[in-house]
Amino acid sequence: MTQSVETDAGTARVTWHRAKQARLVLAVSHGAGGGIEARDLQALARVLPAHGVSVALVEQPWRVAGKKVAPAPKTLDLGWRGVWPALAAPGLPVISGGRSAGARVACRTAGELGAHAVLALSFPLHPPGKPEKSRADELLGAGVPTLVVQGGNDPFGKPEEFPRGSYEIVELPYGDHGFAVPKRADITQEQALETITDAVVKWVTSLG
């Protein structure tokens, strides 16, 4: 089911993949350069409903409007806040999530929106080649249980670059920022996606 939601940043769109007996909602948005067709978001939407988690794939207003470049972070946050009532409407705890820029939004707004937890996929710890411009404070400030899933070769921050904190981090070996793995890797792309979904299923189960 696809639902249009009006926000102060424009019209957003939510594509629901509902669990038959849902106990949680996982809401995930895309990055600054792509949409909900991202391989990891689609894999989560396929797998998690069977584990009692409804998945809501959220398209930010700029993406719905057909623009190719994401707006400023404060505008992304505005759109996410506007979508939140629709995500919470089923009356279930909502895990706030996203990939790349969407992960930053989830971390920045988790406390004020009352998110149950945060799922950060390919968190962009810093711009490529600029480790001094760290965004670790956004991740560390989420204030709720947080899982980071990070590619081992992500130019926006490899797992070993992340500071110590109360969050959990799972490494996808060989993975780049889009969780693609090279053909020379000893895991296939399908196995890489299974690593991601298995980690998320284990984590959401631990949340209770």
FENJOKA-V238664 format. One record per residue. N is the residue number from 1. OMEGA is omega in whole degrees, 0 to 359 (none if undefined). Layout:
n:N omega:OMEGA
n:N omega:OMEGA
//
This chain:
n:1 omega:178
n:2 omega:186
n:3 omega:174
n:4 omega:182
n:5 omega:178
n:6 omega:177
n:7 omega:178
n:8 omega:177
n:9 omega:183
n:10 omega:182
n:11 omega:174
n:12 omega:180
n:13 omega:180
n:14 omega:175
n:15 omega:185
n:16 omega:170
n:17 omega:193
n:18 omega:172
n:19 omega:180
n:20 omega:177
n:21 omega:186
n:22 omega:173
n:23 omega:179
n:24 omega:169
n:25 omega:171
n:26 omega:178
n:27 omega:182
n:28 omega:177
n:29 omega:187
n:30 omega:178
n:31 omega:184
n:32 omega:183
n:33 omega:182
n:34 omega:183
n:35 omega:184
n:36 omega:176
n:37 omega:178
n:38 omega:188
n:39 omega:182
n:40 omega:179
n:41 omega:179
n:42 omega:178
n:43 omega:178
n:44 omega:180
n:45 omega:178
n:46 omega:192
n:47 omega:191
n:48 omega:180
n:49 omega:178
n:50 omega:180
n:51 omega:175
n:52 omega:181
n:53 omega:173
n:54 omega:182
n:55 omega:177
n:56 omega:178
n:57 omega:188
n:58 omega:174
n:59 omega:181
n:60 omega:182
n:61 omega:180
n:62 omega:180
n:63 omega:179
n:64 omega:181
n:65 omega:177
n:66 omega:179
n:67 omega:185
n:68 omega:182
n:69 omega:180
n:70 omega:177
n:71 omega:181
n:72 omega:180
n:73 omega:182
n:74 omega:178
n:75 omega:175
n:76 omega:178
n:77 omega:180
n:78 omega:178
n:79 omega:181
n:80 omega:177
n:81 omega:182
n:82 omega:179
n:83 omega:189
n:84 omega:180
n:85 omega:178
n:86 omega:179
n:87 omega:181
n:88 omega:185
n:89 omega:177
n:90 omega:178
n:91 omega:181
n:92 omega:173
n:93 omega:182
n:94 omega:171
n:95 omega:180
n:96 omega:184
n:97 omega:177
n:98 omega:176
n:99 omega:178
n:100 omega:180
n:101 omega:178
n:102 omega:177
n:103 omega:177
n:104 omega:178
n:105 omega:181
n:106 omega:180
n:107 omega:184
n:108 omega:188
n:109 omega:187
n:110 omega:184
n:111 omega:184
n:112 omega:182
n:113 omega:181
n:114 omega:179
n:115 omega:178
n:116 omega:182
n:117 omega:179
n:118 omega:172
n:119 omega:182
n:120 omega:180
n:121 omega:180
n:122 omega:180
n:123 omega:182
n:124 omega:186
n:125 omega:178
n:126 omega:173
n:127 omega:180
n:128 omega:178
n:129 omega:182
n:130 omega:183
n:131 omega:180
n:132 omega:180
n:133 omega:186
n:134 omega:174
n:135 omega:184
n:136 omega:182
n:137 omega:178
n:138 omega:180
n:139 omega:183
n:140 omega:182
n:141 omega:183
n:142 omega:174
n:143 omega:178
n:144 omega:176
n:145 omega:186
n:146 omega:173
n:147 omega:173
n:148 omega:172
n:149 omega:191
n:150 omega:176
n:151 omega:181
n:152 omega:179
n:153 omega:181
n:154 omega:181
n:155 omega:177
n:156 omega:179
n:157 omega:176
n:158 omega:183
n:159 omega:183
n:160 omega:178
n:161 omega:186
n:162 omega:179
n:163 omega:176
n:164 omega:180
n:165 omega:184
n:166 omega:179
n:167 omega:172
n:168 omega:177
n:169 omega:178
n:170 omega:180
n:171 omega:170
n:172 omega:183
n:173 omega:177
n:174 omega:189
n:175 omega:174
n:176 omega:184
n:177 omega:178
n:178 omega:181
n:179 omega:172
n:180 omega:176
n:181 omega:181
n:182 omega:181
n:183 omega:179
n:184 omega:182
n:185 omega:180
n:186 omega:169
n:187 omega:178
n:188 omega:177
n:189 omega:178
n:190 omega:178
n:191 omega:178
n:192 omega:179
n:193 omega:177
n:194 omega:177
n:195 omega:180
n:196 omega:184
n:197 omega:178
n:198 omega:181
n:199 omega:181
n:200 omega:178
n:201 omega:179
n:202 omega:182
n:203 omega:182
n:204 omega:176
n:205 omega:180
n:206 omega:181
n:207 omega:179
n:208 omega:none
//
